[in-house]
Amino acid sequence: MSQDVPKPTGAELSILRVLWQRGPSTVRDVHDALQRYRPAGYTTVLKLLQIMTEKRLVTRDESARSHVYRARWSETTTQRQLVADLAQRAFGGSAARLVMQALAASPASPDELKEIRKLLDERRGARK
């Protein structure tokens, strides 16, 4: 995993989720979306987006009066970086231990287990 992908904080992840779901958005768009489940002031969202721009988590298009922000990294790339970091720090790099603890903490639905089995089968097939 590339070390170039910065680690977002919890508040930054909330903003990234909005950007991944909505696509490029203004501060007002992000603020309005966040209000539904995580109340935050407009200036707080603006400041976080400015910090996220400096951290290279988002890009800012300044060509219009209202700046438009977009996530620099895909949701998958960010999730993989976070999981890799957690696996290394908390589980000594063991993917198996991480998965076992994740499933113990939050049991998977039958559909999720089916997806996990499919992924494992694909991985096993790729090794043969």
MARLORO-528409 format. One line per field, with one value per atom (N, C-alpha, C): atom name; residue number from 1; y, z, x. Coordinates in steps of 0.02 Angstrom, whole numbers, padded with zeros to 5 digits. Example, Ala and Ser with C-alpha at 12.3 -4.5 7.8 and 13.67 -1.06 7.14 Angstrom:
BEGIN
atom: N:CA:C:N:CA:C
nr: 1:1:1:2:2:2
yy: -00284:-00225:-00165:-00112:-00053:00002
zz: 00390:00390:00390:00354:00357:00394
xx: 00660:00615:00660:00642:00684:00645
end
This chain:
BEGIN
atom: N:CA:C:N:CA:C:N:CA:C:N:CA:C:N:CA:C:N:CA:C:N:CA:C:N:CA:C:N:CA:C:N:CA:C:N:CA:C:N:CA:C:N:CA:C:N:CA:C:N:CA:C:N:CA:C:N:CA:C:N:CA:C:N:CA:C:N:CA:C:N:CA:C:N:CA:C:N:CA:C:N:CA:C:N:CA:C:N:CA:C:N:CA:C:N:CA:C:N:CA:C:N:CA:C:N:CA:C:N:CA:C:N:CA:C:N:CA:C:N:CA:C:N:CA:C:N:CA:C:N:CA:C:N:CA:C:N:CA:C:N:CA:C:N:CA:C:N:CA:C:N:CA:C:N:CA:C:N:CA:C:N:CA:C:N:CA:C:N:CA:C:N:CA:C:N:CA:C:N:CA:C:N:CA:C:N:CA:C:N:CA:C:N:CA:C:N:CA:C:N:CA:C:N:CA:C:N:CA:C:N:CA:C:N:CA:C:N:CA:C:N:CA:C:N:CA:C:N:CA:C:N:CA:C:N:CA:C:N:CA:C:N:CA:C:N:CA:C:N:CA:C:N:CA:C:N:CA:C:N:CA:C:N:CA:C:N:CA:C:N:CA:C:N:CA:C:N:CA:C:N:CA:C:N:CA:C:N:CA:C:N:CA:C:N:CA:C:N:CA:C:N:CA:C:N:CA:C:N:CA:C:N:CA:C:N:CA:C:N:CA:C:N:CA:C:N:CA:C:N:CA:C:N:CA:C:N:CA:C:N:CA:C:N:CA:C:N:CA:C:N:CA:C:N:CA:C:N:CA:C:N:CA:C:N:CA:C:N:CA:C:N:CA:C:N:CA:C:N:CA:C:N:CA:C:N:CA:C:N:CA:C:N:CA:C:N:CA:C:N:CA:C:N:CA:C:N:CA:C:N:CA:C:N:CA:C:N:CA:C:N:CA:C:N:CA:C:N:CA:C:N:CA:C:N:CA:C:N:CA:C:N:CA:C:N:CA:C
nr: 1:1:1:2:2:2:3:3:3:4:4:4:5:5:5:6:6:6:7:7:7:8:8:8:9:9:9:10:10:10:11:11:11:12:12:12:13:13:13:14:14:14:15:15:15:16:16:16:17:17:17:18:18:18:19:19:19:20:20:20:21:21:21:22:22:22:23:23:23:24:24:24:25:25:25:26:26:26:27:27:27:28:28:28:29:29:29:30:30:30:31:31:31:32:32:32:33:33:33:34:34:34:35:35:35:36:36:36:37:37:37:38:38:38:39:39:39:40:40:40:41:41:41:42:42:42:43:43:43:44:44:44:45:45:45:46:46:46:47:47:47:48:48:48:49:49:49:50:50:50:51:51:51:52:52:52:53:53:53:54:54:54:55:55:55:56:56:56:57:57:57:58:58:58:59:59:59:60:60:60:61:61:61:62:62:62:63:63:63:64:64:64:65:65:65:66:66:66:67:67:67:68:68:68:69:69:69:70:70:70:71:71:71:72:72:72:73:73:73:74:74:74:75:75:75:76:76:76:77:77:77:78:78:78:79:79:79:80:80:80:81:81:81:82:82:82:83:83:83:84:84:84:85:85:85:86:86:86:87:87:87:88:88:88:89:89:89:90:90:90:91:91:91:92:92:92:93:93:93:94:94:94:95:95:95:96:96:96:97:97:97:98:98:98:99:99:99:100:100:100:101:101:101:102:102:102:103:103:103:104:104:104:105:105:105:106:106:106:107:107:107:108:108:108:109:109:109:110:110:110:111:111:111:112:112:112:113:113:113:114:114:114:115:115:115:116:116:116:117:117:117:118:118:118:119:119:119:120:120:120:121:121:121:122:122:122:123:123:123:124:124:124:125:125:125:126:126:126:127:127:127:128:128:128
yy: -00059:00000:00062:00108:00169:00210:00233:00276:00347:00360:00427:00441:00390:00400:00420:00483:00506:00471:00467:00436:00490:00483:00531:00518:00572:00566:00544:00532:00513:00565:00629:00683:00689:00680:00683:00625:00567:00510:00524:00558:00576:00620:00666:00710:00670:00627:00585:00542:00514:00473:00514:00576:00620:00629:00643:00655:00592:00534:00471:00458:00475:00462:00513:00577:00631:00649:00636:00660:00731:00766:00834:00878:00914:00951:01015:01064:01126:01115:01164:01160:01155:01194:01194:01124:01092:01025:00976:00978:00933:00947:01011:01030:01004:01015:00994:00918:00881:00808:00784:00815:00795:00809:00862:00881:00824:00780:00726:00676:00667:00617:00639:00695:00719:00795:00825:00898:00931:00978:01015:01084:01133:01201:01208:01255:01267:01284:01328:01348:01290:01244:01184:01141:01132:01092:01126:01192:01229:01220:01228:01221:01150:01100:01031:01019:01046:01038:01074:01131:01166:01124:01094:01051:00989:00961:00902:00917:00978:00998:01000:01028:01031:00961:00915:00846:00803:00831:00796:00741:00748:00702:00720:00785:00810:00859:00869:00922:00975:01036:01093:01126:01132:01168:01239:01287:01357:01397:01364:01400:01435:01411:01442:01481:01522:01562:01517:01465:01416:01360:01352:01301:01232:01188:01120:01072:01029:00981:00911:00872:00802:00760:00699:00654:00639:00644:00630:00555:00516:00444:00410:00353:00317:00289:00271:00241:00176:00136:00072:00082:00129:00143:00165:00209:00234:00178:00137:00082:00032:00017:-00031:-00004:00061:00092:00089:00103:00102:00031:-00018:-00087:-00112:-00096:-00117:-00088:-00025:00007:-00027:-00040:-00073:-00144:-00180:-00248:-00248:-00200:-00197:-00177:-00125:-00100:-00144:-00171:-00208:-00284:-00310:-00382:-00408:-00368:-00390:-00408:-00377:-00390:-00450:-00484:-00544:-00527:-00541:-00529:-00577:-00639:-00689:-00666:-00642:-00619:-00559:-00514:-00455:-00477:-00523:-00546:-00582:-00625:-00662:-00614:-00563:-00515:-00472:-00455:-00416:-00455:-00519:-00560:-00574:-00579:-00590:-00527:-00469:-00406:-00388:-00407:-00389:-00445:-00492:-00550:-00530:-00567:-00552:-00583:-00550:-00576:-00635:-00676:-00732:-00707:-00650:-00623:-00602:-00572:-00552:-00613:-00665:-00726:-00758:-00754:-00780:-00741:-00675:-00634:-00650:-00660:-00677:-00744:-00793:-00860:-00854:-00815:-00806:-00776:-00725:-00694:-00744:-00783:-00833:-00885:-00907:-00956:-00927:-00863:-00831:-00825:-00809:-00803:-00871:-00923:-00990:-01011:-00997:-01014:-00977:-00917:-00877:-00904:-00939:-00965:-01032:-01067:-01133:-01129
zz: 00000:00000:00000:-00040:-00047:00018:00038:00097:00080:00016:-00004:00014:00033:00050:00123:00137:00207:00245:00311:00354:00377:00359:00382:00454:00489:00555:00548:00604:00602:00569:00586:00557:00482:00463:00392:00354:00385:00352:00340:00386:00376:00314:00306:00247:00184:00188:00130:00108:00157:00140:00100:00119:00082:00011:00004:-00063:-00105:-00075:-00114:-00137:-00095:-00112:-00162:-00150:-00191:-00252:-00246:-00298:-00280:-00328:-00315:-00284:-00230:-00192:-00164:-00153:-00120:-00045:-00009:00065:00088:00057:00076:00065:00008:-00006:00048:00066:00116:00184:00202:00265:00270:00217:00218:00224:00190:00194:00263:00293:00360:00413:00404:00453:00467:00418:00426:00480:00491:00540:00586:00572:00616:00615:00660:00660:00665:00621:00621:00593:00618:00593:00524:00486:00418:00420:00466:00468:00488:00528:00547:00485:00445:00384:00336:00330:00287:00310:00375:00402:00391:00403:00392:00319:00273:00201:00183:00214:00202:00227:00287:00315:00270:00248:00206:00139:00114:00053:00065:00122:00139:00148:00177:00188:00125:00071:00007:00010:00053:00055:00003:-00012:-00061:-00107:-00165:-00211:-00212:-00229:-00229:-00298:-00328:-00392:-00375:-00389:-00372:-00432:-00486:-00547:-00541:-00497:-00487:-00422:-00413:-00351:-00290:-00291:-00237:-00254:-00213:-00225:-00222:-00265:-00268:-00246:-00199:-00171:-00196:-00205:-00224:-00187:-00171:-00138:-00185:-00161:-00202:-00213:-00162:-00165:-00164:-00196:-00198:-00128:-00118:-00055:-00043:-00095:-00088:-00069:-00102:-00086:-00014:00008:00077:00127:00114:00158:00163:00106:00106:00146:00139:00177:00251:00272:00342:00370:00332:00355:00360:00310:00312:00374:00389:00447:00511:00516:00575:00582:00528:00530:00556:00532:00553:00626:00647:00715:00767:00754:00805:00800:00741:00731:00704:00711:00689:00616:00576:00504:00483:00531:00516:00492:00428:00399:00431:00445:00475:00543:00585:00652:00647:00600:00591:00570:00522:00498:00554:00591:00644:00697:00715:00765:00736:00673:00641:00641:00625:00623:00694:00742:00811:00839:00818:00844:00810:00747:00710:00660:00681:00638:00569:00519:00450:00433:00388:00364:00317:00303:00255:00187:00163:00099:00104:00160:00170:00174:00209:00214:00145:00104:00035:-00004:00003:-00030:-00006:00060:00089:00062:00060:00034:-00039:-00079:-00149:-00156:-00115:-00117:-00097:-00045:-00023:-00078:-00110:-00164:-00222:-00238:-00291:-00273:-00211:-00189:-00191:-00169:-00170:-00242:-00288:-00358:-00389:-00368:-00396:-00373:-00317:-00289:-00321:-00351:-00379:-00442
xx: 00043:00000:00044:00027:00066:00065:00123:00127:00103:00089:00067:-00005:-00043:-00113:-00117:-00137:-00140:-00196:-00188:-00239:-00288:-00352:-00401:-00423:-00441:-00470:-00543:-00576:-00647:-00691:-00680:-00719:-00705:-00642:-00624:-00655:-00659:-00692:-00766:-00798:-00868:-00876:-00831:-00833:-00817:-00768:-00751:-00810:-00846:-00905:-00955:-00965:-01010:-00984:-00920:-00892:-00893:-00881:-00884:-00955:-01004:-01073:-01100:-01087:-01115:-01072:-01007:-00961:-00940:-00909:-00885:-00940:-00923:-00972:-00943:-00987:-00967:-00968:-00942:-00944:-01016:-01060:-01131:-01161:-01145:-01170:-01148:-01084:-01056:-01089:-01093:-01124:-01195:-01234:-01304:-01310:-01267:-01269:-01249:-01199:-01177:-01230:-01268:-01319:-01369:-01378:-01427:-01407:-01341:-01321:-01264:-01233:-01179:-01179:-01216:-01220:-01151:-01138:-01075:-01089:-01053:-01062:-01031:-01058:-01033:-00958:-00938:-00868:-00823:-00849:-00810:-00798:-00850:-00843:-00794:-00800:-00754:-00682:-00670:-00602:-00575:-00618:-00596:-00578:-00618:-00602:-00537:-00523:-00460:-00402:-00409:-00357:-00348:-00404:-00402:-00368:-00375:-00341:-00265:-00245:-00174:-00145:-00185:-00162:-00165:-00191:-00199:-00252:-00301:-00357:-00410:-00415:-00463:-00427:-00459:-00436:-00490:-00470:-00516:-00514:-00572:-00578:-00600:-00557:-00570:-00594:-00613:-00632:-00701:-00743:-00809:-00809:-00860:-00866:-00867:-00907:-00908:-00858:-00808:-00758:-00790:-00767:-00793:-00737:-00755:-00708:-00724:-00671:-00680:-00627:-00645:-00598:-00540:-00480:-00421:-00412:-00429:-00420:-00489:-00493:-00557:-00572:-00634:-00655:-00616:-00609:-00573:-00500:-00467:-00396:-00389:-00433:-00430:-00443:-00494:-00510:-00452:-00423:-00366:-00307:-00294:-00239:-00253:-00315:-00333:-00330:-00355:-00353:-00281:-00240:-00170:-00135:-00149:-00119:-00143:-00208:-00236:-00207:-00204:-00177:-00105:-00066:00004:00010:-00026:-00019:-00051:-00110:-00147:-00140:-00123:-00123:-00057:-00004:00062:00064:00021:00021:-00021:-00053:-00092:-00162:-00175:-00241:-00292:-00270:-00315:-00340:-00295:-00315:-00362:-00348:-00391:-00461:-00466:-00531:-00569:-00535:-00568:-00596:-00558:-00582:-00639:-00634:-00688:-00753:-00750:-00810:-00837:-00792:-00814:-00848:-00824:-00851:-00918:-00925:-00985:-01000:-01042:-01056:-01081:-01058:-01076:-01144:-01180:-01243:-01229:-01280:-01270:-01243:-01268:-01243:-01170:-01152:-01082:-01037:-01060:-01020:-01011:-01062:-01058:-01005:-01004:-00954:-00883:-00877:-00812:-00788:-00832:-00815:-00792:-00828:-00810:-00740:-00726:-00660:-00605:-00618:-00570:-00558:-00611:-00605:-00564:-00577:-00539:-00465:-00451:-00381:-00346:-00382:-00355:-00339:-00386:-00376:-00317:-00305:-00250:-00182:-00180:-00117:-00097:-00145:-00130:-00090
end
